[in-house]
Amino acid sequence: MIQLNTEEIRKRCRKNGWTQGEFADKIGMDASALSRRLSGEVKTSLFWLDRMSNLLRCKPGQLLTYEREGVNS
């Protein structure tokens, strides 16, 4: 399953001195909506992924992670 790499997003926000709420404001999203996306409760669209990557100055793929379903670690 492909999902947002929350650790990478949070690391990049900290590097820029932004809280999660400030980051949400900067991409034009409600803080609770961003929280639901980061937790995996809601899937994000390419539109929002593009906005996030532009603001964080990285490639969209750098904000994604892949986890295999049904595999125990």
PDB file of N, H, CA, C and O in Angstrom:
ATOM      1  N   MET A   1       0.840  -1.172   0.000  1.00  0.00           N
ATOM      2  CA  MET A   1       0.000   0.000   0.000  1.00  0.00           C
ATOM      3  C   MET A   1       0.891   1.244   0.000  1.00  0.00           C
ATOM      4  O   MET A   1       1.835   1.337   0.785  1.00  0.00           O
ATOM      5  N   ILE A   2       0.602   2.155  -0.845  1.00  0.00           N
ATOM      6  H   ILE A   2      -0.165   2.080  -1.483  1.00  0.00           H
ATOM      7  CA  ILE A   2       1.337   3.421  -0.903  1.00  0.00           C
ATOM      8  C   ILE A   2       0.622   4.421  -0.007  1.00  0.00           C
ATOM      9  O   ILE A   2      -0.595   4.589  -0.087  1.00  0.00           O
ATOM     10  N   GLN A   3       1.397   5.084   0.850  1.00  0.00           N
ATOM     11  H   GLN A   3       2.386   4.948   0.916  1.00  0.00           H
ATOM     12  CA  GLN A   3       0.816   6.094   1.732  1.00  0.00           C
ATOM     13  C   GLN A   3       1.826   7.212   1.961  1.00  0.00           C
ATOM     14  O   GLN A   3       2.989   7.117   1.568  1.00  0.00           O
ATOM     15  N   LEU A   4       1.355   8.264   2.600  1.00  0.00           N
ATOM     16  H   LEU A   4       0.410   8.341   2.919  1.00  0.00           H
ATOM     17  CA  LEU A   4       2.245   9.379   2.894  1.00  0.00           C
ATOM     18  C   LEU A   4       3.321   8.947   3.882  1.00  0.00           C
ATOM     19  O   LEU A   4       3.049   8.209   4.829  1.00  0.00           O
ATOM     20  N   ASN A   5       4.527   9.408   3.654  1.00  0.00           N
ATOM     21  H   ASN A   5       4.748  10.007   2.884  1.00  0.00           H
ATOM     22  CA  ASN A   5       5.643   9.147   4.556  1.00  0.00           C
ATOM     23  C   ASN A   5       5.615  10.246   5.622  1.00  0.00           C
ATOM     24  O   ASN A   5       6.249  11.291   5.478  1.00  0.00           O
ATOM     25  N   THR A   6       4.868   9.984   6.688  1.00  0.00           N
ATOM     26  H   THR A   6       4.353   9.135   6.805  1.00  0.00           H
ATOM     27  CA  THR A   6       4.651  11.014   7.701  1.00  0.00           C
ATOM     28  C   THR A   6       5.952  11.449   8.371  1.00  0.00           C
ATOM     29  O   THR A   6       6.116  12.624   8.701  1.00  0.00           O
ATOM     30  N   GLU A   7       6.867  10.522   8.572  1.00  0.00           N
ATOM     31  H   GLU A   7       6.734   9.567   8.304  1.00  0.00           H
ATOM     32  CA  GLU A   7       8.144  10.883   9.193  1.00  0.00           C
ATOM     33  C   GLU A   7       8.901  11.890   8.333  1.00  0.00           C
ATOM     34  O   GLU A   7       9.461  12.858   8.847  1.00  0.00           O
ATOM     35  N   GLU A   8       8.914  11.657   7.024  1.00  0.00           N
ATOM     36  H   GLU A   8       8.459  10.870   6.607  1.00  0.00           H
ATOM     37  CA  GLU A   8       9.619  12.563   6.110  1.00  0.00           C
ATOM     38  C   GLU A   8       8.946  13.934   6.077  1.00  0.00           C
ATOM     39  O   GLU A   8       9.624  14.962   6.086  1.00  0.00           O
ATOM     40  N   ILE A   9       7.635  13.949   6.039  1.00  0.00           N
ATOM     41  H   ILE A   9       7.084  13.115   6.032  1.00  0.00           H
ATOM     42  CA  ILE A   9       6.902  15.222   6.004  1.00  0.00           C
ATOM     43  C   ILE A   9       7.150  15.997   7.285  1.00  0.00           C
ATOM     44  O   ILE A   9       7.413  17.199   7.239  1.00  0.00           O
ATOM     45  N   ARG A  10       7.071  15.331   8.422  1.00  0.00           N
ATOM     46  H   ARG A  10       6.857  14.355   8.459  1.00  0.00           H
ATOM     47  CA  ARG A  10       7.301  16.012   9.702  1.00  0.00           C
ATOM     48  C   ARG A  10       8.738  16.515   9.814  1.00  0.00           C
ATOM     49  O   ARG A  10       8.975  17.611  10.321  1.00  0.00           O
ATOM     50  N   LYS A  11       9.693  15.720   9.343  1.00  0.00           N
ATOM     51  H   LYS A  11       9.501  14.829   8.930  1.00  0.00           H
ATOM     52  CA  LYS A  11      11.103  16.125   9.374  1.00  0.00           C
ATOM     53  C   LYS A  11      11.303  17.398   8.551  1.00  0.00           C
ATOM     54  O   LYS A  11      11.973  18.333   8.990  1.00  0.00           O
ATOM     55  N   ARG A  12      10.716  17.422   7.360  1.00  0.00           N
ATOM     56  H   ARG A  12      10.172  16.663   7.004  1.00  0.00           H
ATOM     57  CA  ARG A  12      10.868  18.593   6.495  1.00  0.00           C
ATOM     58  C   ARG A  12      10.153  19.815   7.080  1.00  0.00           C
ATOM     59  O   ARG A  12      10.630  20.940   6.932  1.00  0.00           O
ATOM     60  N   CYS A  13       9.022  19.604   7.738  1.00  0.00           N
ATOM     61  H   CYS A  13       8.633  18.690   7.858  1.00  0.00           H
ATOM     62  CA  CYS A  13       8.332  20.719   8.386  1.00  0.00           C
ATOM     63  C   CYS A  13       9.181  21.284   9.520  1.00  0.00           C
ATOM     64  O   CYS A  13       9.331  22.499   9.647  1.00  0.00           O
ATOM     65  N   ARG A  14       9.737  20.391  10.347  1.00  0.00           N
ATOM     66  H   ARG A  14       9.616  19.404  10.244  1.00  0.00           H
ATOM     67  CA  ARG A  14      10.612  20.849  11.447  1.00  0.00           C
ATOM     68  C   ARG A  14      11.797  21.634  10.903  1.00  0.00           C
ATOM     69  O   ARG A  14      12.175  22.668  11.455  1.00  0.00           O
ATOM     70  N   LYS A  15      12.380  21.133   9.813  1.00  0.00           N
ATOM     71  H   LYS A  15      12.073  20.293   9.365  1.00  0.00           H
ATOM     72  CA  LYS A  15      13.534  21.803   9.209  1.00  0.00           C
ATOM     73  C   LYS A  15      13.179  23.237   8.803  1.00  0.00           C
ATOM     74  O   LYS A  15      14.019  24.134   8.876  1.00  0.00           O
ATOM     75  N   ASN A  16      11.932  23.448   8.376  1.00  0.00           N
ATOM     76  H   ASN A  16      11.249  22.720   8.316  1.00  0.00           H
ATOM     77  CA  ASN A  16      11.467  24.778   7.981  1.00  0.00           C
ATOM     78  C   ASN A  16      10.888  25.571   9.145  1.00  0.00           C
ATOM     79  O   ASN A  16      10.503  26.728   8.977  1.00  0.00           O
ATOM     80  N   GLY A  17      10.824  24.952  10.337  1.00  0.00           N
ATOM     81  H   GLY A  17      11.137  24.013  10.473  1.00  0.00           H
ATOM     82  CA  GLY A  17      10.306  25.644  11.510  1.00  0.00           C
ATOM     83  C   GLY A  17       8.795  25.743  11.549  1.00  0.00           C
ATOM     84  O   GLY A  17       8.248  26.637  12.196  1.00  0.00           O
ATOM     85  N   TRP A  18       8.105  24.826  10.857  1.00  0.00           N
ATOM     86  H   TRP A  18       8.549  24.100  10.332  1.00  0.00           H
ATOM     87  CA  TRP A  18       6.641  24.855  10.793  1.00  0.00           C
ATOM     88  C   TRP A  18       6.024  23.787  11.675  1.00  0.00           C
ATOM     89  O   TRP A  18       6.522  22.664  11.762  1.00  0.00           O
ATOM     90  N   THR A  19       4.940  24.153  12.324  1.00  0.00           N
ATOM     91  H   THR A  19       4.536  25.065  12.254  1.00  0.00           H
ATOM     92  CA  THR A  19       4.120  23.156  12.997  1.00  0.00           C
ATOM     93  C   THR A  19       3.253  22.488  11.930  1.00  0.00           C
ATOM     94  O   THR A  19       3.198  22.941  10.787  1.00  0.00           O
ATOM     95  N   GLN A  20       2.589  21.423  12.313  1.00  0.00           N
ATOM     96  H   GLN A  20       2.634  21.055  13.242  1.00  0.00           H
ATOM     97  CA  GLN A  20       1.687  20.749  11.373  1.00  0.00           C
ATOM     98  C   GLN A  20       0.572  21.699  10.939  1.00  0.00           C
ATOM     99  O   GLN A  20       0.172  21.702   9.775  1.00  0.00           O
ATOM    100  N   GLY A  21       0.072  22.505  11.880  1.00  0.00           N
ATOM    101  H   GLY A  21       0.397  22.502  12.825  1.00  0.00           H
ATOM    102  CA  GLY A  21      -0.976  23.474  11.563  1.00  0.00           C
ATOM    103  C   GLY A  21      -0.508  24.550  10.592  1.00  0.00           C
ATOM    104  O   GLY A  21      -1.245  24.946   9.690  1.00  0.00           O
ATOM    105  N   GLU A  22       0.716  25.015  10.783  1.00  0.00           N
ATOM    106  H   GLU A  22       1.315  24.693  11.516  1.00  0.00           H
ATOM    107  CA  GLU A  22       1.275  26.025   9.879  1.00  0.00           C
ATOM    108  C   GLU A  22       1.468  25.446   8.480  1.00  0.00           C
ATOM    109  O   GLU A  22       1.191  26.107   7.479  1.00  0.00           O
ATOM    110  N   PHE A  23       1.944  24.211   8.424  1.00  0.00           N
ATOM    111  H   PHE A  23       2.169  23.673   9.237  1.00  0.00           H
ATOM    112  CA  PHE A  23       2.119  23.543   7.131  1.00  0.00           C
ATOM    113  C   PHE A  23       0.771  23.401   6.430  1.00  0.00           C
ATOM    114  O   PHE A  23       0.654  23.659   5.232  1.00  0.00           O
ATOM    115  N   ALA A  24      -0.238  22.991   7.183  1.00  0.00           N
ATOM    116  H   ALA A  24      -0.143  22.781   8.156  1.00  0.00           H
ATOM    117  CA  ALA A  24      -1.582  22.856   6.615  1.00  0.00           C
ATOM    118  C   ALA A  24      -2.058  24.188   6.037  1.00  0.00           C
ATOM    119  O   ALA A  24      -2.576  24.234   4.921  1.00  0.00           O
ATOM    120  N   ASP A  25      -1.883  25.264   6.793  1.00  0.00           N
ATOM    121  H   ASP A  25      -1.462  25.226   7.700  1.00  0.00           H
ATOM    122  CA  ASP A  25      -2.275  26.594   6.313  1.00  0.00           C
ATOM    123  C   ASP A  25      -1.550  26.954   5.020  1.00  0.00           C
ATOM    124  O   ASP A  25      -2.155  27.488   4.090  1.00  0.00           O
ATOM    125  N   LYS A  26      -0.263  26.663   4.964  1.00  0.00           N
ATOM    126  H   LYS A  26       0.228  26.229   5.719  1.00  0.00           H
ATOM    127  CA  LYS A  26       0.540  27.032   3.803  1.00  0.00           C
ATOM    128  C   LYS A  26       0.128  26.281   2.535  1.00  0.00           C
ATOM    129  O   LYS A  26       0.265  26.807   1.431  1.00  0.00           O
ATOM    130  N   ILE A  27      -0.376  25.054   2.689  1.00  0.00           N
ATOM    131  H   ILE A  27      -0.488  24.626   3.586  1.00  0.00           H
ATOM    132  CA  ILE A  27      -0.829  24.323   1.494  1.00  0.00           C
ATOM    133  C   ILE A  27      -2.319  24.534   1.235  1.00  0.00           C
ATOM    134  O   ILE A  27      -2.864  24.023   0.257  1.00  0.00           O
ATOM    135  N   GLY A  28      -2.978  25.296   2.124  1.00  0.00           N
ATOM    136  H   GLY A  28      -2.535  25.712   2.918  1.00  0.00           H
ATOM    137  CA  GLY A  28      -4.389  25.606   1.921  1.00  0.00           C
ATOM    138  C   GLY A  28      -5.335  24.512   2.389  1.00  0.00           C
ATOM    139  O   GLY A  28      -6.421  24.340   1.836  1.00  0.00           O
ATOM    140  N   MET A  29      -4.918  23.772   3.412  1.00  0.00           N
ATOM    141  H   MET A  29      -4.036  23.912   3.862  1.00  0.00           H
ATOM    142  CA  MET A  29      -5.729  22.671   3.926  1.00  0.00           C
ATOM    143  C   MET A  29      -6.017  22.905   5.402  1.00  0.00           C
ATOM    144  O   MET A  29      -5.193  23.469   6.121  1.00  0.00           O
ATOM    145  N   ASP A  30      -7.174  22.474   5.843  1.00  0.00           N
ATOM    146  H   ASP A  30      -7.843  22.016   5.259  1.00  0.00           H
ATOM    147  CA  ASP A  30      -7.529  22.524   7.248  1.00  0.00           C
ATOM    148  C   ASP A  30      -6.600  21.593   8.030  1.00  0.00           C
ATOM    149  O   ASP A  30      -6.280  20.506   7.550  1.00  0.00           O
ATOM    150  N   ALA A  31      -6.168  21.995   9.211  1.00  0.00           N
ATOM    151  H   ALA A  31      -6.428  22.878   9.601  1.00  0.00           H
ATOM    152  CA  ALA A  31      -5.233  21.197  10.005  1.00  0.00           C
ATOM    153  C   ALA A  31      -5.783  19.806  10.314  1.00  0.00           C
ATOM    154  O   ALA A  31      -5.029  18.833  10.312  1.00  0.00           O
ATOM    155  N   SER A  32      -7.083  19.699  10.578  1.00  0.00           N
ATOM    156  H   SER A  32      -7.695  20.489  10.579  1.00  0.00           H
ATOM    157  CA  SER A  32      -7.654  18.383  10.877  1.00  0.00           C
ATOM    158  C   SER A  32      -7.673  17.500   9.635  1.00  0.00           C
ATOM    159  O   SER A  32      -7.522  16.283   9.742  1.00  0.00           O
ATOM    160  N   ALA A  33      -7.855  18.091   8.464  1.00  0.00           N
ATOM    161  H   ALA A  33      -7.978  19.079   8.376  1.00  0.00           H
ATOM    162  CA  ALA A  33      -7.816  17.316   7.218  1.00  0.00           C
ATOM    163  C   ALA A  33      -6.409  16.788   6.961  1.00  0.00           C
ATOM    164  O   ALA A  33      -6.243  15.650   6.522  1.00  0.00           O
ATOM    165  N   LEU A  34      -5.400  17.607   7.230  1.00  0.00           N
ATOM    166  H   LEU A  34      -5.535  18.532   7.586  1.00  0.00           H
ATOM    167  CA  LEU A  34      -4.014  17.149   7.079  1.00  0.00           C
ATOM    168  C   LEU A  34      -3.721  16.032   8.071  1.00  0.00           C
ATOM    169  O   LEU A  34      -3.081  15.042   7.716  1.00  0.00           O
ATOM    170  N   SER A  35      -4.173  16.178   9.285  1.00  0.00           N
ATOM    171  H   SER A  35      -4.693  16.982   9.573  1.00  0.00           H
ATOM    172  CA  SER A  35      -3.957  15.158  10.309  1.00  0.00           C
ATOM    173  C   SER A  35      -4.555  13.814   9.885  1.00  0.00           C
ATOM    174  O   SER A  35      -3.939  12.767  10.085  1.00  0.00           O
ATOM    175  N   ARG A  36      -5.755  13.847   9.302  1.00  0.00           N
ATOM    176  H   ARG A  36      -6.255  14.697   9.140  1.00  0.00           H
ATOM    177  CA  ARG A  36      -6.396  12.606   8.834  1.00  0.00           C
ATOM    178  C   ARG A  36      -5.597  11.973   7.701  1.00  0.00           C
ATOM    179  O   ARG A  36      -5.527  10.748   7.606  1.00  0.00           O
ATOM    180  N   ARG A  37      -5.003  12.781   6.853  1.00  0.00           N
ATOM    181  H   ARG A  37      -5.060  13.777   6.930  1.00  0.00           H
ATOM    182  CA  ARG A  37      -4.179  12.246   5.763  1.00  0.00           C
ATOM    183  C   ARG A  37      -2.877  11.654   6.300  1.00  0.00           C
ATOM    184  O   ARG A  37      -2.452  10.584   5.865  1.00  0.00           O
ATOM    185  N   LEU A  38      -2.251  12.347   7.237  1.00  0.00           N
ATOM    186  H   LEU A  38      -2.596  13.216   7.591  1.00  0.00           H
ATOM    187  CA  LEU A  38      -0.994  11.864   7.792  1.00  0.00           C
ATOM    188  C   LEU A  38      -1.177  10.585   8.603  1.00  0.00           C
ATOM    189  O   LEU A  38      -0.270   9.755   8.676  1.00  0.00           O
ATOM    190  N   SER A  39      -2.346  10.430   9.210  1.00  0.00           N
ATOM    191  H   SER A  39      -3.082  11.104   9.151  1.00  0.00           H
ATOM    192  CA  SER A  39      -2.614   9.223  10.001  1.00  0.00           C
ATOM    193  C   SER A  39      -3.025   8.046   9.122  1.00  0.00           C
ATOM    194  O   SER A  39      -3.070   6.907   9.586  1.00  0.00           O
ATOM    195  N   GLY A  40      -3.325   8.321   7.853  1.00  0.00           N
ATOM    196  H   GLY A  40      -3.289   9.246   7.476  1.00  0.00           H
ATOM    197  CA  GLY A  40      -3.751   7.261   6.952  1.00  0.00           C
ATOM    198  C   GLY A  40      -5.250   7.029   6.961  1.00  0.00           C
ATOM    199  O   GLY A  40      -5.753   6.153   6.259  1.00  0.00           O
ATOM    200  N   GLU A  41      -5.963   7.814   7.758  1.00  0.00           N
ATOM    201  H   GLU A  41      -5.554   8.526   8.329  1.00  0.00           H
ATOM    202  CA  GLU A  41      -7.419   7.692   7.838  1.00  0.00           C
ATOM    203  C   GLU A  41      -8.072   8.057   6.498  1.00  0.00           C
ATOM    204  O   GLU A  41      -9.077   7.470   6.096  1.00  0.00           O
ATOM    205  N   VAL A  42      -7.474   9.039   5.823  1.00  0.00           N
ATOM    206  H   VAL A  42      -6.658   9.517   6.149  1.00  0.00           H
ATOM    207  CA  VAL A  42      -7.968   9.508   4.530  1.00  0.00           C
ATOM    208  C   VAL A  42      -6.807   9.458   3.540  1.00  0.00           C
ATOM    209  O   VAL A  42      -5.692   9.864   3.866  1.00  0.00           O
ATOM    210  N   LYS A  43      -7.064   8.973   2.362  1.00  0.00           N
ATOM    211  H   LYS A  43      -7.971   8.643   2.098  1.00  0.00           H
ATOM    212  CA  LYS A  43      -6.030   8.957   1.322  1.00  0.00           C
ATOM    213  C   LYS A  43      -5.908  10.356   0.737  1.00  0.00           C
ATOM    214  O   LYS A  43      -6.885  11.101   0.652  1.00  0.00           O
ATOM    215  N   THR A  44      -4.703  10.691   0.340  1.00  0.00           N
ATOM    216  H   THR A  44      -3.910  10.086   0.409  1.00  0.00           H
ATOM    217  CA  THR A  44      -4.491  12.006  -0.257  1.00  0.00           C
ATOM    218  C   THR A  44      -4.525  11.898  -1.773  1.00  0.00           C
ATOM    219  O   THR A  44      -4.272  10.833  -2.337  1.00  0.00           O
ATOM    220  N   SER A  45      -4.835  12.989  -2.415  1.00  0.00           N
ATOM    221  H   SER A  45      -5.041  13.854  -1.957  1.00  0.00           H
ATOM    222  CA  SER A  45      -4.902  13.024  -3.878  1.00  0.00           C
ATOM    223  C   SER A  45      -3.582  13.538  -4.442  1.00  0.00           C
ATOM    224  O   SER A  45      -2.748  14.080  -3.717  1.00  0.00           O
ATOM    225  N   LEU A  46      -3.411  13.359  -5.730  1.00  0.00           N
ATOM    226  H   LEU A  46      -4.088  12.918  -6.319  1.00  0.00           H
ATOM    227  CA  LEU A  46      -2.220  13.893  -6.394  1.00  0.00           C
ATOM    228  C   LEU A  46      -2.155  15.410  -6.272  1.00  0.00           C
ATOM    229  O   LEU A  46      -1.070  15.985  -6.188  1.00  0.00           O
ATOM    230  N   PHE A  47      -3.304  16.047  -6.261  1.00  0.00           N
ATOM    231  H   PHE A  47      -4.186  15.580  -6.329  1.00  0.00           H
ATOM    232  CA  PHE A  47      -3.368  17.502  -6.105  1.00  0.00           C
ATOM    233  C   PHE A  47      -2.666  17.925  -4.815  1.00  0.00           C
ATOM    234  O   PHE A  47      -1.805  18.805  -4.829  1.00  0.00           O
ATOM    235  N   TRP A  48      -3.045  17.282  -3.681  1.00  0.00           N
ATOM    236  H   TRP A  48      -3.744  16.567  -3.670  1.00  0.00           H
ATOM    237  CA  TRP A  48      -2.466  17.652  -2.390  1.00  0.00           C
ATOM    238  C   TRP A  48      -1.021  17.202  -2.282  1.00  0.00           C
ATOM    239  O   TRP A  48      -0.198  17.905  -1.697  1.00  0.00           O
ATOM    240  N   LEU A  49      -0.705  16.061  -2.829  1.00  0.00           N
ATOM    241  H   LEU A  49      -1.374  15.490  -3.305  1.00  0.00           H
ATOM    242  CA  LEU A  49       0.680  15.591  -2.827  1.00  0.00           C
ATOM    243  C   LEU A  49       1.571  16.582  -3.568  1.00  0.00           C
ATOM    244  O   LEU A  49       2.682  16.875  -3.126  1.00  0.00           O
ATOM    245  N   ASP A  50       1.089  17.091  -4.680  1.00  0.00           N
ATOM    246  H   ASP A  50       0.187  16.853  -5.040  1.00  0.00           H
ATOM    247  CA  ASP A  50       1.844  18.083  -5.454  1.00  0.00           C
ATOM    248  C   ASP A  50       2.032  19.373  -4.662  1.00  0.00           C
ATOM    249  O   ASP A  50       3.119  19.950  -4.665  1.00  0.00           O
ATOM    250  N   ARG A  51       0.986  19.823  -3.989  1.00  0.00           N
ATOM    251  H   ARG A  51       0.103  19.354  -3.986  1.00  0.00           H
ATOM    252  CA  ARG A  51       1.093  21.051  -3.180  1.00  0.00           C
ATOM    253  C   ARG A  51       2.111  20.866  -2.048  1.00  0.00           C
ATOM    254  O   ARG A  51       2.921  21.750  -1.773  1.00  0.00           O
ATOM    255  N   MET A  52       2.050  19.698  -1.401  1.00  0.00           N
ATOM    256  H   MET A  52       1.392  18.979  -1.625  1.00  0.00           H
ATOM    257  CA  MET A  52       2.986  19.419  -0.309  1.00  0.00           C
ATOM    258  C   MET A  52       4.427  19.394  -0.817  1.00  0.00           C
ATOM    259  O   MET A  52       5.314  20.011  -0.228  1.00  0.00           O
ATOM    260  N   SER A  53       4.645  18.683  -1.899  1.00  0.00           N
ATOM    261  H   SER A  53       3.924  18.181  -2.378  1.00  0.00           H
ATOM    262  CA  SER A  53       6.015  18.550  -2.407  1.00  0.00           C
ATOM    263  C   SER A  53       6.560  19.882  -2.912  1.00  0.00           C
ATOM    264  O   SER A  53       7.747  20.157  -2.741  1.00  0.00           O
ATOM    265  N   ASN A  54       5.727  20.709  -3.526  1.00  0.00           N
ATOM    266  H   ASN A  54       4.762  20.486  -3.665  1.00  0.00           H
ATOM    267  CA  ASN A  54       6.187  22.032  -3.973  1.00  0.00           C
ATOM    268  C   ASN A  54       6.618  22.887  -2.790  1.00  0.00           C
ATOM    269  O   ASN A  54       7.663  23.535  -2.835  1.00  0.00           O
ATOM    270  N   LEU A  55       5.817  22.889  -1.739  1.00  0.00           N
ATOM    271  H   LEU A  55       4.967  22.362  -1.703  1.00  0.00           H
ATOM    272  CA  LEU A  55       6.138  23.702  -0.568  1.00  0.00           C
ATOM    273  C   LEU A  55       7.380  23.167   0.147  1.00  0.00           C
ATOM    274  O   LEU A  55       8.202  23.942   0.635  1.00  0.00           O
ATOM    275  N   LEU A  56       7.509  21.850   0.204  1.00  0.00           N
ATOM    276  H   LEU A  56       6.840  21.220  -0.192  1.00  0.00           H
ATOM    277  CA  LEU A  56       8.649  21.237   0.892  1.00  0.00           C
ATOM    278  C   LEU A  56       9.876  21.111  -0.015  1.00  0.00           C
ATOM    279  O   LEU A  56      10.924  20.621   0.406  1.00  0.00           O
ATOM    280  N   ARG A  57       9.730  21.560  -1.263  1.00  0.00           N
ATOM    281  H   ARG A  57       8.879  21.958  -1.605  1.00  0.00           H
ATOM    282  CA  ARG A  57      10.823  21.572  -2.249  1.00  0.00           C
ATOM    283  C   ARG A  57      11.468  20.196  -2.412  1.00  0.00           C
ATOM    284  O   ARG A  57      12.673  20.016  -2.234  1.00  0.00           O
ATOM    285  N   CYS A  58      10.615  19.242  -2.758  1.00  0.00           N
ATOM    286  H   CYS A  58       9.636  19.389  -2.903  1.00  0.00           H
ATOM    287  CA  CYS A  58      11.101  17.887  -2.999  1.00  0.00           C
ATOM    288  C   CYS A  58      10.229  17.243  -4.074  1.00  0.00           C
ATOM    289  O   CYS A  58       9.220  17.810  -4.492  1.00  0.00           O
ATOM    290  N   LYS A  59      10.624  16.073  -4.507  1.00  0.00           N
ATOM    291  H   LYS A  59      11.444  15.613  -4.167  1.00  0.00           H
ATOM    292  CA  LYS A  59       9.830  15.336  -5.477  1.00  0.00           C
ATOM    293  C   LYS A  59       8.679  14.655  -4.743  1.00  0.00           C
ATOM    294  O   LYS A  59       8.851  14.222  -3.604  1.00  0.00           O
ATOM    295  N   PRO A  60       7.506  14.552  -5.374  1.00  0.00           N
ATOM    296  CA  PRO A  60       6.364  13.915  -4.715  1.00  0.00           C
ATOM    297  C   PRO A  60       6.683  12.525  -4.164  1.00  0.00           C
ATOM    298  O   PRO A  60       6.207  12.166  -3.087  1.00  0.00           O
ATOM    299  N   GLY A  61       7.471  11.751  -4.879  1.00  0.00           N
ATOM    300  H   GLY A  61       7.857  12.043  -5.754  1.00  0.00           H
ATOM    301  CA  GLY A  61       7.811  10.407  -4.437  1.00  0.00           C
ATOM    302  C   GLY A  61       8.566  10.363  -3.123  1.00  0.00           C
ATOM    303  O   GLY A  61       8.543   9.352  -2.422  1.00  0.00           O
ATOM    304  N   GLN A  62       9.234  11.456  -2.788  1.00  0.00           N
ATOM    305  H   GLN A  62       9.253  12.278  -3.358  1.00  0.00           H
ATOM    306  CA  GLN A  62       9.968  11.503  -1.527  1.00  0.00           C
ATOM    307  C   GLN A  62       9.034  11.593  -0.326  1.00  0.00           C
ATOM    308  O   GLN A  62       9.453  11.367   0.809  1.00  0.00           O
ATOM    309  N   LEU A  63       7.782  11.919  -0.574  1.00  0.00           N
ATOM    310  H   LEU A  63       7.442  12.103  -1.496  1.00  0.00           H
ATOM    311  CA  LEU A  63       6.800  12.036   0.502  1.00  0.00           C
ATOM    312  C   LEU A  63       5.922  10.803   0.607  1.00  0.00           C
ATOM    313  O   LEU A  63       4.938  10.799   1.348  1.00  0.00           O
ATOM    314  N   LEU A  64       6.269   9.759  -0.128  1.00  0.00           N
ATOM    315  H   LEU A  64       7.068   9.762  -0.730  1.00  0.00           H
ATOM    316  CA  LEU A  64       5.480   8.526  -0.119  1.00  0.00           C
ATOM    317  C   LEU A  64       6.306   7.369   0.428  1.00  0.00           C
ATOM    318  O   LEU A  64       7.536   7.377   0.382  1.00  0.00           O
ATOM    319  N   THR A  65       5.607   6.395   0.937  1.00  0.00           N
ATOM    320  H   THR A  65       4.607   6.389   0.974  1.00  0.00           H
ATOM    321  CA  THR A  65       6.242   5.169   1.393  1.00  0.00           C
ATOM    322  C   THR A  65       5.365   3.998   0.957  1.00  0.00           C
ATOM    323  O   THR A  65       4.164   4.144   0.731  1.00  0.00           O
ATOM    324  N   TYR A  66       5.993   2.847   0.849  1.00  0.00           N
ATOM    325  H   TYR A  66       6.969   2.728   1.033  1.00  0.00           H
ATOM    326  CA  TYR A  66       5.280   1.652   0.413  1.00  0.00           C
ATOM    327  C   TYR A  66       5.365   0.599   1.495  1.00  0.00           C
ATOM    328  O   TYR A  66       6.452   0.244   1.949  1.00  0.00           O
ATOM    329  N   GLU A  67       4.198   0.098   1.911  1.00  0.00           N
ATOM    330  H   GLU A  67       3.314   0.386   1.542  1.00  0.00           H
ATOM    331  CA  GLU A  67       4.163  -0.968   2.886  1.00  0.00           C
ATOM    332  C   GLU A  67       3.392  -2.134   2.289  1.00  0.00           C
ATOM    333  O   GLU A  67       2.292  -1.969   1.763  1.00  0.00           O
ATOM    334  N   ARG A  68       3.977  -3.287   2.378  1.00  0.00           N
ATOM    335  H   ARG A  68       4.871  -3.421   2.805  1.00  0.00           H
ATOM    336  CA  ARG A  68       3.306  -4.473   1.851  1.00  0.00           C
ATOM    337  C   ARG A  68       2.207  -4.887   2.805  1.00  0.00           C
ATOM    338  O   ARG A  68       2.415  -4.965   4.016  1.00  0.00           O
ATOM    339  N   GLU A  69       1.046  -5.148   2.256  1.00  0.00           N
ATOM    340  H   GLU A  69       0.877  -5.084   1.273  1.00  0.00           H
ATOM    341  CA  GLU A  69      -0.087  -5.573   3.066  1.00  0.00           C
ATOM    342  C   GLU A  69       0.025  -7.051   3.390  1.00  0.00           C
ATOM    343  O   GLU A  69       0.463  -7.849   2.562  1.00  0.00           O
ATOM    344  N   GLY A  70      -0.374  -7.408   4.598  1.00  0.00           N
ATOM    345  H   GLY A  70      -0.731  -6.760   5.271  1.00  0.00           H
ATOM    346  CA  GLY A  70      -0.413  -8.805   4.991  1.00  0.00           C
ATOM    347  C   GLY A  70       0.925  -9.419   5.306  1.00  0.00           C
ATOM    348  O   GLY A  70       1.039 -10.641   5.408  1.00  0.00           O
ATOM    349  N   VAL A  71       1.946  -8.590   5.464  1.00  0.00           N
ATOM    350  H   VAL A  71       1.853  -7.598   5.381  1.00  0.00           H
ATOM    351  CA  VAL A  71       3.282  -9.106   5.789  1.00  0.00           C
ATOM    352  C   VAL A  71       3.607  -8.709   7.206  1.00  0.00           C
ATOM    353  O   VAL A  71       3.605  -7.526   7.548  1.00  0.00           O
ATOM    354  N   ASN A  72       3.885  -9.692   8.024  1.00  0.00           N
ATOM    355  H   ASN A  72       3.887 -10.652   7.746  1.00  0.00           H
ATOM    356  CA  ASN A  72       4.250  -9.415   9.420  1.00  0.00           C
ATOM    357  C   ASN A  72       5.735  -9.134   9.516  1.00  0.00           C
ATOM    358  O   ASN A  72       6.548  -9.827   8.903  1.00  0.00           O
ATOM    359  N   SER A  73       6.087  -8.120  10.283  1.00  0.00           N
ATOM    360  H   SER A  73       5.427  -7.557  10.781  1.00  0.00           H
ATOM    361  CA  SER A  73       7.500  -7.770  10.455  1.00  0.00           C
ATOM    362  C   SER A  73       8.123  -8.601  11.537  1.00  0.00           C
ATOM    363  O   SER A  73       9.309  -8.449  11.827  1.00  0.00           O
TER     364      SER A  73
END
